[in-house]
Structures are given as C-alpha cells and as structure tokens.
Amino acid sequence: MSLTLTHVVDNLVRVQYGQATVLEYHYCPKVPREETPKPYIHPLATPGGDLFTLDRPHDHAWHRGLYFGWAWVNGVNLWGGASYVRGRGYVLRDDHGEMVHLHWDVLERGSDAVRMVERLVWRDHDGHEMAQERRALTVYTPESDNQLLLTLESEIEPSGEAGQLEFSSPMIEGRPDPSGYSGLTLRMPRCMTGGEVLDATGAQGDAVMGSRARWALYRALQDGTCNPCAVAMFDHPSNPRHPTHWFVRSVPFAVLSPALVWDERFALPVGQRLRLVYGVWLYSGETGAQEARAAFETWLTRCSG
C-alpha cells in the first residue's frame, strides 16, 4: 500500500494511506487577524486512526494543530493572541502579522514518500513584507498502521524593508516563568493532557521543560480506545543551537515544541538564511526511550538519504 495525495486548490493538501487520512495541510487559512493567519496541519494521525492534533481550541484559538508560529519577530506577532509586554504582561495589540502561501514548487508522490514544497511570504501588521520562506513537508510511507514519520523543513530569508530579523520569545521579553516558546509547535488533543514526557538525555517530567536534547517524547492515552500512544519530535544536528531546548506542557493542555529562542534572541542578517529541519514520529502503543532513539536514527537516515 502507498500514500496518496489530493490537492484541494486554494485550501489544503490531503495525504492518505489506503482509506485513512493521515494529515491535511491547510495552506490558505481564513481566520481573524488576531489569530495570525498561518498554514497548519490538522488532522495528524496514524493510519490506524489515533489523532495527535487539536485545532483552534477555545482556550487558545491561534493554536493550529502542528504549525510554525513565531511569538516575536522584530516586534511583530507571528504566533497569534496577545503579545507579552515587559512590565505589563500579555496585551492584545494590533501587531499581528501573517504567513501567506505564494505557490507550490513541488507536490509529488514518490515510491516511499509524499513531498510538498511551498513558498510563503511573511507580512507585518501593516502588510509590509518581512521575509520569504521555503517550507517543505515529507511524509514517509508507514511501516505499519500504528506509526507515522514526517520531516518538516523551513528556510527563512529576510526581505523587504524589515532588514535584519530578530527572533524572540515571551521569556526573553520578560515573562518570569519558563515560556521560551516560538517556532514549530504541536498542540495535542485534550485526551493527551496529563501525559508523561522524557527526552534523549534521560530527563523526565518537569525537568524536560527547557532541557536541551536531540529529541523529546510525549506519552498519553487516546480517547475511545483508551490505548497508549506517543509522539516524538526530533531536532536535526544541522539546526542552529542543536541540541535544542524544549518547551513542553502536559497541563493545563498538552503541547510540545523545539524552542530555538528559549532564552536568547536569534539574529538573522539580510542576505543570510535560517534553515530548520525537524522530525515528528507518531506511535500507537506502548513505547519509551529505546524506541524513540531508534526512530530518531531511522529519521536521520531517511531525511538525509
């Protein structure tokens, strides 16, 4: 059995394995500007049907399943919701930018994977261009119905009048608790709240928040079946600041994110590019550090092959 790809023009790309939808990539979202319009993946599921994303939850409507969102870029909110302001806390301001799909470079189904490559432009709250982005998504043909592996790549270059890009996070901007979130983020279903987390260094639970590791694994239970499930995110060795810090929560909601700008701003000068490569591995069943380590090594081989 192989993966299939369906393109609904000006809307989404759907990837299926047999009759099962494993993901939909929405590239033209129509949401209020305060939610920062940006492409996202939802649903994201194993071929067997275990779901790993939650879209537009009422508590944080700008959380969009699996997505790239940047909390602070040159003072522009490319995340959504209120912005953290030093000395004032979260303030809802007219500072929301957007990530706009321009065109597809690649939409293809190969013998062992589906690959998509798109071009985007980042615009600030006044519509001025900030950056150009080349984004790629590779979905590998599953080895079984209980797992799925994918690679996400983002290559960002400053453009327009913005000049050098400065990336920051709420914690850098003064939020006192661990809150260095920004970048690729997975918001999980409510059934996965209260799960267990561990990383490649052996850290577990609260110790993973802010830790630096090649990968992090989140384990929980699915609704309906009540079966165990897990999701791991992988940081490629070529990424700046590898191994990455991790932003992770199990309560009051489940979220997992490699945190490029955990506690230090990242400057991207004009004429240079920021390239980020991450892996995501979904698994239905009991799993742990040994399996996550093996999946990480498999992913490195596949995304470099």
Contacts in CASP RR format, 6 or more apart in sequence:
PFRMAT RR
TARGET T0000
AUTHOR 0000-0000-0000
METHOD contacts of the structure
MODEL  1
MSLTLTHVVDNLVRVQYGQATVLEYHYCPKVPREETPKPYIHPLATPGGD
LFTLDRPHDHAWHRGLYFGWAWVNGVNLWGGASYVRGRGYVLRDDHGEMV
HLHWDVLERGSDAVRMVERLVWRDHDGHEMAQERRALTVYTPESDNQLLL
TLESEIEPSGEAGQLEFSSPMIEGRPDPSGYSGLTLRMPRCMTGGEVLDA
TGAQGDAVMGSRARWALYRALQDGTCNPCAVAMFDHPSNPRHPTHWFVRS
VPFAVLSPALVWDERFALPVGQRLRLVYGVWLYSGETGAQEARAAFETWL
TRCSG
1 17 0 8 1.000
1 18 0 8 1.000
2 17 0 8 1.000
2 109 0 8 1.000
2 110 0 8 1.000
2 111 0 8 1.000
2 141 0 8 1.000
3 15 0 8 1.000
3 16 0 8 1.000
3 17 0 8 1.000
3 22 0 8 1.000
3 109 0 8 1.000
3 113 0 8 1.000
3 114 0 8 1.000
3 139 0 8 1.000
3 141 0 8 1.000
4 15 0 8 1.000
4 16 0 8 1.000
4 17 0 8 1.000
4 18 0 8 1.000
4 109 0 8 1.000
4 114 0 8 1.000
5 13 0 8 1.000
5 14 0 8 1.000
5 15 0 8 1.000
5 107 0 8 1.000
5 108 0 8 1.000
5 109 0 8 1.000
5 114 0 8 1.000
5 116 0 8 1.000
6 13 0 8 1.000
6 14 0 8 1.000
6 15 0 8 1.000
6 16 0 8 1.000
7 13 0 8 1.000
7 14 0 8 1.000
7 107 0 8 1.000
8 14 0 8 1.000
10 28 0 8 1.000
11 26 0 8 1.000
11 27 0 8 1.000
11 28 0 8 1.000
12 24 0 8 1.000
12 25 0 8 1.000
12 26 0 8 1.000
12 27 0 8 1.000
12 28 0 8 1.000
13 24 0 8 1.000
13 25 0 8 1.000
13 27 0 8 1.000
13 107 0 8 1.000
13 116 0 8 1.000
14 21 0 8 1.000
14 23 0 8 1.000
14 24 0 8 1.000
15 21 0 8 1.000
15 22 0 8 1.000
15 23 0 8 1.000
15 24 0 8 1.000
15 25 0 8 1.000
15 114 0 8 1.000
15 139 0 8 1.000
16 22 0 8 1.000
17 47 0 8 1.000
17 141 0 8 1.000
17 142 0 8 1.000
18 47 0 8 1.000
20 45 0 8 1.000
20 47 0 8 1.000
20 48 0 8 1.000
20 49 0 8 1.000
20 145 0 8 1.000
21 43 0 8 1.000
21 45 0 8 1.000
22 44 0 8 1.000
22 45 0 8 1.000
22 46 0 8 1.000
22 47 0 8 1.000
22 139 0 8 1.000
22 142 0 8 1.000
22 148 0 8 1.000
23 41 0 8 1.000
23 42 0 8 1.000
23 43 0 8 1.000
23 44 0 8 1.000
23 45 0 8 1.000
23 139 0 8 1.000
23 150 0 8 1.000
24 41 0 8 1.000
24 42 0 8 1.000
24 43 0 8 1.000
25 39 0 8 1.000
25 40 0 8 1.000
25 41 0 8 1.000
25 116 0 8 1.000
25 137 0 8 1.000
26 39 0 8 1.000
26 40 0 8 1.000
26 41 0 8 1.000
26 42 0 8 1.000
26 64 0 8 1.000
27 39 0 8 1.000
27 101 0 8 1.000
27 118 0 8 1.000
28 39 0 8 1.000
28 101 0 8 1.000
29 37 0 8 1.000
29 38 0 8 1.000
29 39 0 8 1.000
29 40 0 8 1.000
29 64 0 8 1.000
30 37 0 8 1.000
31 37 0 8 1.000
31 56 0 8 1.000
31 61 0 8 1.000
31 62 0 8 1.000
33 96 0 8 1.000
33 97 0 8 1.000
33 98 0 8 1.000
33 125 0 8 1.000
34 62 0 8 1.000
34 80 0 8 1.000
34 81 0 8 1.000
34 92 0 8 1.000
34 96 0 8 1.000
35 56 0 8 1.000
35 61 0 8 1.000
35 62 0 8 1.000
35 80 0 8 1.000
35 81 0 8 1.000
35 96 0 8 1.000
36 62 0 8 1.000
36 69 0 8 1.000
36 77 0 8 1.000
36 78 0 8 1.000
36 79 0 8 1.000
36 80 0 8 1.000
36 81 0 8 1.000
36 96 0 8 1.000
36 97 0 8 1.000
36 98 0 8 1.000
36 99 0 8 1.000
37 98 0 8 1.000
37 99 0 8 1.000
37 100 0 8 1.000
38 64 0 8 1.000
38 67 0 8 1.000
38 68 0 8 1.000
38 69 0 8 1.000
38 78 0 8 1.000
38 98 0 8 1.000
38 99 0 8 1.000
39 67 0 8 1.000
39 68 0 8 1.000
39 99 0 8 1.000
39 101 0 8 1.000
39 118 0 8 1.000
39 120 0 8 1.000
39 135 0 8 1.000
40 55 0 8 1.000
40 64 0 8 1.000
40 65 0 8 1.000
40 66 0 8 1.000
40 67 0 8 1.000
41 53 0 8 1.000
41 65 0 8 1.000
41 66 0 8 1.000
41 67 0 8 1.000
41 137 0 8 1.000
42 53 0 8 1.000
42 54 0 8 1.000
42 55 0 8 1.000
42 64 0 8 1.000
42 65 0 8 1.000
42 66 0 8 1.000
43 51 0 8 1.000
43 53 0 8 1.000
43 55 0 8 1.000
44 51 0 8 1.000
44 52 0 8 1.000
44 53 0 8 1.000
44 65 0 8 1.000
44 66 0 8 1.000
44 148 0 8 1.000
44 280 0 8 1.000
44 282 0 8 1.000
45 51 0 8 1.000
45 52 0 8 1.000
45 53 0 8 1.000
45 148 0 8 1.000
45 282 0 8 1.000
46 52 0 8 1.000
46 142 0 8 1.000
46 145 0 8 1.000
46 146 0 8 1.000
46 147 0 8 1.000
46 148 0 8 1.000
46 229 0 8 1.000
46 282 0 8 1.000
46 283 0 8 1.000
46 284 0 8 1.000
47 142 0 8 1.000
47 144 0 8 1.000
47 145 0 8 1.000
47 146 0 8 1.000
47 148 0 8 1.000
48 145 0 8 1.000
48 146 0 8 1.000
48 284 0 8 1.000
49 284 0 8 1.000
50 146 0 8 1.000
50 222 0 8 1.000
50 225 0 8 1.000
50 227 0 8 1.000
50 229 0 8 1.000
50 282 0 8 1.000
50 284 0 8 1.000
51 189 0 8 1.000
51 222 0 8 1.000
52 186 0 8 1.000
52 188 0 8 1.000
52 189 0 8 1.000
52 192 0 8 1.000
52 229 0 8 1.000
52 231 0 8 1.000
52 282 0 8 1.000
53 65 0 8 1.000
53 66 0 8 1.000
53 186 0 8 1.000
53 187 0 8 1.000
53 188 0 8 1.000
53 189 0 8 1.000
54 63 0 8 1.000
54 65 0 8 1.000
54 187 0 8 1.000
54 188 0 8 1.000
54 189 0 8 1.000
54 190 0 8 1.000
55 63 0 8 1.000
55 64 0 8 1.000
55 65 0 8 1.000
55 187 0 8 1.000
56 62 0 8 1.000
56 63 0 8 1.000
56 64 0 8 1.000
57 63 0 8 1.000
57 187 0 8 1.000
57 190 0 8 1.000
57 253 0 8 1.000
59 252 0 8 1.000
59 253 0 8 1.000
60 81 0 8 1.000
60 187 0 8 1.000
60 253 0 8 1.000
61 81 0 8 1.000
62 79 0 8 1.000
62 80 0 8 1.000
62 81 0 8 1.000
63 185 0 8 1.000
63 187 0 8 1.000
63 255 0 8 1.000
64 187 0 8 1.000
65 185 0 8 1.000
65 186 0 8 1.000
65 187 0 8 1.000
66 152 0 8 1.000
66 184 0 8 1.000
66 185 0 8 1.000
66 186 0 8 1.000
66 187 0 8 1.000
66 280 0 8 1.000
67 184 0 8 1.000
67 185 0 8 1.000
68 99 0 8 1.000
68 135 0 8 1.000
68 152 0 8 1.000
68 154 0 8 1.000
68 183 0 8 1.000
68 184 0 8 1.000
68 185 0 8 1.000
69 78 0 8 1.000
69 79 0 8 1.000
69 80 0 8 1.000
69 99 0 8 1.000
69 182 0 8 1.000
69 183 0 8 1.000
69 184 0 8 1.000
69 185 0 8 1.000
70 78 0 8 1.000
70 79 0 8 1.000
70 167 0 8 1.000
70 182 0 8 1.000
70 183 0 8 1.000
71 77 0 8 1.000
71 78 0 8 1.000
71 79 0 8 1.000
71 83 0 8 1.000
71 84 0 8 1.000
71 168 0 8 1.000
71 169 0 8 1.000
71 170 0 8 1.000
71 180 0 8 1.000
71 181 0 8 1.000
71 182 0 8 1.000
71 183 0 8 1.000
72 79 0 8 1.000
72 83 0 8 1.000
72 84 0 8 1.000
72 167 0 8 1.000
72 168 0 8 1.000
72 169 0 8 1.000
72 170 0 8 1.000
72 172 0 8 1.000
72 173 0 8 1.000
72 182 0 8 1.000
73 122 0 8 1.000
73 130 0 8 1.000
73 131 0 8 1.000
73 165 0 8 1.000
73 166 0 8 1.000
73 167 0 8 1.000
73 168 0 8 1.000
74 124 0 8 1.000
74 130 0 8 1.000
74 162 0 8 1.000
74 165 0 8 1.000
74 166 0 8 1.000
75 83 0 8 1.000
75 95 0 8 1.000
75 166 0 8 1.000
75 168 0 8 1.000
76 95 0 8 1.000
76 96 0 8 1.000
76 97 0 8 1.000
76 124 0 8 1.000
76 125 0 8 1.000
76 130 0 8 1.000
77 83 0 8 1.000
77 93 0 8 1.000
77 95 0 8 1.000
77 96 0 8 1.000
77 97 0 8 1.000
77 125 0 8 1.000
78 96 0 8 1.000
78 97 0 8 1.000
78 98 0 8 1.000
78 99 0 8 1.000
78 122 0 8 1.000
79 182 0 8 1.000
80 96 0 8 1.000
81 92 0 8 1.000
81 96 0 8 1.000
82 90 0 8 1.000
82 91 0 8 1.000
82 92 0 8 1.000
82 93 0 8 1.000
83 90 0 8 1.000
83 91 0 8 1.000
83 92 0 8 1.000
83 93 0 8 1.000
83 95 0 8 1.000
84 90 0 8 1.000
84 91 0 8 1.000
84 170 0 8 1.000
84 173 0 8 1.000
84 174 0 8 1.000
84 175 0 8 1.000
84 179 0 8 1.000
85 91 0 8 1.000
85 93 0 8 1.000
85 173 0 8 1.000
86 173 0 8 1.000
86 174 0 8 1.000
87 174 0 8 1.000
89 175 0 8 1.000
94 125 0 8 1.000
95 125 0 8 1.000
96 125 0 8 1.000
97 122 0 8 1.000
97 123 0 8 1.000
97 124 0 8 1.000
97 125 0 8 1.000
97 127 0 8 1.000
98 122 0 8 1.000
98 123 0 8 1.000
99 120 0 8 1.000
99 121 0 8 1.000
99 122 0 8 1.000
99 133 0 8 1.000
100 120 0 8 1.000
100 121 0 8 1.000
100 122 0 8 1.000
100 123 0 8 1.000
101 118 0 8 1.000
101 119 0 8 1.000
101 120 0 8 1.000
102 118 0 8 1.000
102 119 0 8 1.000
102 120 0 8 1.000
102 121 0 8 1.000
103 118 0 8 1.000
103 119 0 8 1.000
104 116 0 8 1.000
104 117 0 8 1.000
104 118 0 8 1.000
104 119 0 8 1.000
105 117 0 8 1.000
105 118 0 8 1.000
105 119 0 8 1.000
105 134 0 8 1.000
106 115 0 8 1.000
106 116 0 8 1.000
106 117 0 8 1.000
106 136 0 8 1.000
107 116 0 8 1.000
108 114 0 8 1.000
108 115 0 8 1.000
111 141 0 8 1.000
112 140 0 8 1.000
112 141 0 8 1.000
113 138 0 8 1.000
113 139 0 8 1.000
113 140 0 8 1.000
113 141 0 8 1.000
114 138 0 8 1.000
114 139 0 8 1.000
115 136 0 8 1.000
115 137 0 8 1.000
115 138 0 8 1.000
115 139 0 8 1.000
116 136 0 8 1.000
116 137 0 8 1.000
116 138 0 8 1.000
117 134 0 8 1.000
117 135 0 8 1.000
117 136 0 8 1.000
118 134 0 8 1.000
118 135 0 8 1.000
118 136 0 8 1.000
119 132 0 8 1.000
119 133 0 8 1.000
119 134 0 8 1.000
119 135 0 8 1.000
120 132 0 8 1.000
120 133 0 8 1.000
120 134 0 8 1.000
120 135 0 8 1.000
121 129 0 8 1.000
121 131 0 8 1.000
121 132 0 8 1.000
121 133 0 8 1.000
121 159 0 8 1.000
122 129 0 8 1.000
122 130 0 8 1.000
122 131 0 8 1.000
122 132 0 8 1.000
122 133 0 8 1.000
122 156 0 8 1.000
123 129 0 8 1.000
123 130 0 8 1.000
124 130 0 8 1.000
124 162 0 8 1.000
128 160 0 8 1.000
128 161 0 8 1.000
128 162 0 8 1.000
129 159 0 8 1.000
129 160 0 8 1.000
129 161 0 8 1.000
129 162 0 8 1.000
130 158 0 8 1.000
130 159 0 8 1.000
130 160 0 8 1.000
130 162 0 8 1.000
130 165 0 8 1.000
131 156 0 8 1.000
131 157 0 8 1.000
131 158 0 8 1.000
131 159 0 8 1.000
131 162 0 8 1.000
131 165 0 8 1.000
132 156 0 8 1.000
132 157 0 8 1.000
132 159 0 8 1.000
133 154 0 8 1.000
133 155 0 8 1.000
133 156 0 8 1.000
133 157 0 8 1.000
134 153 0 8 1.000
134 154 0 8 1.000
134 155 0 8 1.000
135 152 0 8 1.000
135 153 0 8 1.000
135 154 0 8 1.000
135 155 0 8 1.000
136 151 0 8 1.000
136 152 0 8 1.000
136 153 0 8 1.000
137 150 0 8 1.000
137 151 0 8 1.000
137 152 0 8 1.000
137 153 0 8 1.000
138 150 0 8 1.000
138 151 0 8 1.000
138 153 0 8 1.000
138 303 0 8 1.000
139 148 0 8 1.000
139 149 0 8 1.000
139 150 0 8 1.000
140 148 0 8 1.000
140 149 0 8 1.000
140 150 0 8 1.000
140 151 0 8 1.000
140 302 0 8 1.000
142 148 0 8 1.000
142 149 0 8 1.000
145 284 0 8 1.000
146 283 0 8 1.000
146 284 0 8 1.000
146 285 0 8 1.000
147 281 0 8 1.000
147 282 0 8 1.000
147 283 0 8 1.000
147 284 0 8 1.000
148 281 0 8 1.000
148 282 0 8 1.000
149 279 0 8 1.000
149 280 0 8 1.000
149 281 0 8 1.000
149 282 0 8 1.000
149 295 0 8 1.000
149 298 0 8 1.000
149 299 0 8 1.000
149 302 0 8 1.000
150 279 0 8 1.000
150 280 0 8 1.000
151 277 0 8 1.000
151 278 0 8 1.000
151 279 0 8 1.000
151 299 0 8 1.000
151 302 0 8 1.000
151 303 0 8 1.000
152 184 0 8 1.000
152 277 0 8 1.000
152 278 0 8 1.000
152 279 0 8 1.000
152 280 0 8 1.000
153 275 0 8 1.000
153 276 0 8 1.000
153 277 0 8 1.000
153 278 0 8 1.000
154 184 0 8 1.000
154 274 0 8 1.000
154 275 0 8 1.000
154 276 0 8 1.000
155 273 0 8 1.000
155 274 0 8 1.000
155 275 0 8 1.000
155 276 0 8 1.000
156 165 0 8 1.000
156 268 0 8 1.000
156 273 0 8 1.000
156 274 0 8 1.000
156 275 0 8 1.000
156 276 0 8 1.000
157 268 0 8 1.000
157 271 0 8 1.000
157 272 0 8 1.000
157 273 0 8 1.000
157 274 0 8 1.000
158 164 0 8 1.000
158 165 0 8 1.000
158 268 0 8 1.000
158 269 0 8 1.000
158 270 0 8 1.000
158 271 0 8 1.000
158 272 0 8 1.000
163 270 0 8 1.000
164 267 0 8 1.000
164 268 0 8 1.000
164 269 0 8 1.000
164 270 0 8 1.000
165 267 0 8 1.000
165 268 0 8 1.000
166 265 0 8 1.000
166 266 0 8 1.000
166 267 0 8 1.000
166 268 0 8 1.000
167 182 0 8 1.000
167 260 0 8 1.000
167 261 0 8 1.000
167 265 0 8 1.000
167 266 0 8 1.000
167 267 0 8 1.000
167 268 0 8 1.000
168 182 0 8 1.000
168 261 0 8 1.000
168 265 0 8 1.000
169 179 0 8 1.000
169 180 0 8 1.000
169 181 0 8 1.000
169 182 0 8 1.000
169 259 0 8 1.000
169 261 0 8 1.000
169 262 0 8 1.000
169 263 0 8 1.000
170 179 0 8 1.000
170 180 0 8 1.000
170 181 0 8 1.000
171 177 0 8 1.000
171 178 0 8 1.000
171 179 0 8 1.000
171 180 0 8 1.000
171 262 0 8 1.000
171 263 0 8 1.000
172 180 0 8 1.000
172 261 0 8 1.000
172 263 0 8 1.000
172 264 0 8 1.000
172 265 0 8 1.000
178 209 0 8 1.000
178 210 0 8 1.000
178 247 0 8 1.000
179 247 0 8 1.000
180 210 0 8 1.000
180 245 0 8 1.000
180 247 0 8 1.000
180 259 0 8 1.000
180 261 0 8 1.000
180 262 0 8 1.000
180 263 0 8 1.000
181 247 0 8 1.000
181 255 0 8 1.000
181 257 0 8 1.000
181 259 0 8 1.000
182 257 0 8 1.000
182 259 0 8 1.000
182 260 0 8 1.000
182 261 0 8 1.000
183 257 0 8 1.000
183 258 0 8 1.000
183 259 0 8 1.000
183 260 0 8 1.000
184 233 0 8 1.000
184 257 0 8 1.000
184 258 0 8 1.000
184 276 0 8 1.000
184 278 0 8 1.000
185 247 0 8 1.000
185 255 0 8 1.000
185 256 0 8 1.000
185 257 0 8 1.000
186 231 0 8 1.000
186 233 0 8 1.000
186 255 0 8 1.000
186 256 0 8 1.000
186 257 0 8 1.000
186 280 0 8 1.000
187 253 0 8 1.000
187 254 0 8 1.000
187 255 0 8 1.000
188 218 0 8 1.000
188 220 0 8 1.000
188 231 0 8 1.000
188 253 0 8 1.000
188 254 0 8 1.000
188 255 0 8 1.000
188 256 0 8 1.000
189 223 0 8 1.000
189 254 0 8 1.000
190 253 0 8 1.000
190 254 0 8 1.000
191 220 0 8 1.000
191 221 0 8 1.000
191 222 0 8 1.000
191 223 0 8 1.000
192 218 0 8 1.000
192 220 0 8 1.000
192 221 0 8 1.000
192 222 0 8 1.000
192 229 0 8 1.000
192 254 0 8 1.000
193 220 0 8 1.000
193 250 0 8 1.000
193 251 0 8 1.000
193 252 0 8 1.000
193 253 0 8 1.000
193 254 0 8 1.000
194 220 0 8 1.000
194 250 0 8 1.000
194 251 0 8 1.000
194 254 0 8 1.000
195 218 0 8 1.000
195 219 0 8 1.000
195 220 0 8 1.000
195 221 0 8 1.000
195 250 0 8 1.000
195 254 0 8 1.000
196 204 0 8 1.000
196 205 0 8 1.000
196 218 0 8 1.000
196 219 0 8 1.000
196 220 0 8 1.000
196 250 0 8 1.000
197 204 0 8 1.000
197 205 0 8 1.000
197 208 0 8 1.000
197 216 0 8 1.000
197 217 0 8 1.000
197 218 0 8 1.000
197 219 0 8 1.000
197 248 0 8 1.000
197 250 0 8 1.000
197 256 0 8 1.000
198 204 0 8 1.000
198 205 0 8 1.000
198 208 0 8 1.000
198 216 0 8 1.000
198 217 0 8 1.000
198 219 0 8 1.000
198 288 0 8 1.000
198 289 0 8 1.000
199 208 0 8 1.000
199 211 0 8 1.000
199 213 0 8 1.000
199 215 0 8 1.000
199 216 0 8 1.000
199 217 0 8 1.000
199 246 0 8 1.000
200 213 0 8 1.000
200 214 0 8 1.000
200 215 0 8 1.000
200 216 0 8 1.000
200 243 0 8 1.000
200 289 0 8 1.000
200 292 0 8 1.000
200 293 0 8 1.000
200 296 0 8 1.000
201 211 0 8 1.000
201 212 0 8 1.000
201 213 0 8 1.000
202 213 0 8 1.000
202 289 0 8 1.000
203 211 0 8 1.000
203 213 0 8 1.000
205 250 0 8 1.000
208 216 0 8 1.000
208 246 0 8 1.000
208 248 0 8 1.000
209 246 0 8 1.000
209 247 0 8 1.000
209 248 0 8 1.000
209 249 0 8 1.000
210 245 0 8 1.000
210 246 0 8 1.000
210 247 0 8 1.000
210 259 0 8 1.000
210 262 0 8 1.000
211 245 0 8 1.000
211 246 0 8 1.000
212 243 0 8 1.000
212 244 0 8 1.000
212 245 0 8 1.000
212 246 0 8 1.000
213 235 0 8 1.000
213 243 0 8 1.000
213 244 0 8 1.000
213 246 0 8 1.000
214 234 0 8 1.000
214 235 0 8 1.000
214 237 0 8 1.000
214 242 0 8 1.000
214 243 0 8 1.000
214 296 0 8 1.000
215 232 0 8 1.000
215 233 0 8 1.000
215 234 0 8 1.000
215 235 0 8 1.000
215 292 0 8 1.000
215 293 0 8 1.000
215 296 0 8 1.000
216 232 0 8 1.000
216 233 0 8 1.000
216 246 0 8 1.000
216 248 0 8 1.000
216 256 0 8 1.000
216 258 0 8 1.000
217 230 0 8 1.000
217 231 0 8 1.000
217 232 0 8 1.000
217 287 0 8 1.000
217 288 0 8 1.000
217 289 0 8 1.000
217 292 0 8 1.000
218 230 0 8 1.000
218 231 0 8 1.000
218 232 0 8 1.000
218 248 0 8 1.000
218 250 0 8 1.000
218 254 0 8 1.000
218 256 0 8 1.000
219 228 0 8 1.000
219 229 0 8 1.000
219 230 0 8 1.000
219 287 0 8 1.000
219 288 0 8 1.000
220 228 0 8 1.000
220 229 0 8 1.000
220 230 0 8 1.000
220 250 0 8 1.000
220 254 0 8 1.000
221 227 0 8 1.000
221 228 0 8 1.000
221 229 0 8 1.000
222 228 0 8 1.000
222 229 0 8 1.000
222 284 0 8 1.000
227 284 0 8 1.000
227 285 0 8 1.000
228 284 0 8 1.000
228 285 0 8 1.000
228 286 0 8 1.000
228 287 0 8 1.000
229 282 0 8 1.000
229 283 0 8 1.000
229 284 0 8 1.000
229 285 0 8 1.000
230 282 0 8 1.000
230 283 0 8 1.000
230 285 0 8 1.000
230 287 0 8 1.000
230 288 0 8 1.000
230 292 0 8 1.000
231 256 0 8 1.000
231 280 0 8 1.000
231 281 0 8 1.000
231 282 0 8 1.000
231 283 0 8 1.000
232 280 0 8 1.000
232 281 0 8 1.000
232 283 0 8 1.000
232 292 0 8 1.000
232 295 0 8 1.000
232 296 0 8 1.000
233 256 0 8 1.000
233 257 0 8 1.000
233 258 0 8 1.000
233 278 0 8 1.000
233 279 0 8 1.000
233 280 0 8 1.000
233 281 0 8 1.000
234 278 0 8 1.000
234 279 0 8 1.000
234 280 0 8 1.000
234 281 0 8 1.000
234 295 0 8 1.000
234 296 0 8 1.000
234 299 0 8 1.000
234 300 0 8 1.000
235 242 0 8 1.000
235 243 0 8 1.000
235 244 0 8 1.000
235 258 0 8 1.000
235 278 0 8 1.000
236 242 0 8 1.000
236 276 0 8 1.000
236 277 0 8 1.000
236 278 0 8 1.000
236 279 0 8 1.000
236 300 0 8 1.000
236 303 0 8 1.000
237 300 0 8 1.000
238 275 0 8 1.000
238 277 0 8 1.000
239 260 0 8 1.000
239 275 0 8 1.000
239 276 0 8 1.000
239 277 0 8 1.000
239 278 0 8 1.000
240 260 0 8 1.000
240 266 0 8 1.000
240 274 0 8 1.000
240 276 0 8 1.000
241 260 0 8 1.000
241 266 0 8 1.000
244 258 0 8 1.000
244 259 0 8 1.000
244 260 0 8 1.000
245 258 0 8 1.000
245 259 0 8 1.000
245 260 0 8 1.000
245 262 0 8 1.000
245 263 0 8 1.000
246 256 0 8 1.000
246 257 0 8 1.000
246 258 0 8 1.000
246 259 0 8 1.000
247 255 0 8 1.000
247 256 0 8 1.000
247 257 0 8 1.000
247 258 0 8 1.000
247 259 0 8 1.000
247 262 0 8 1.000
248 255 0 8 1.000
248 256 0 8 1.000
248 257 0 8 1.000
249 255 0 8 1.000
258 278 0 8 1.000
260 266 0 8 1.000
260 276 0 8 1.000
266 274 0 8 1.000
268 274 0 8 1.000
277 303 0 8 1.000
279 299 0 8 1.000
279 303 0 8 1.000
281 292 0 8 1.000
281 295 0 8 1.000
281 296 0 8 1.000
281 299 0 8 1.000
283 291 0 8 1.000
283 295 0 8 1.000
END
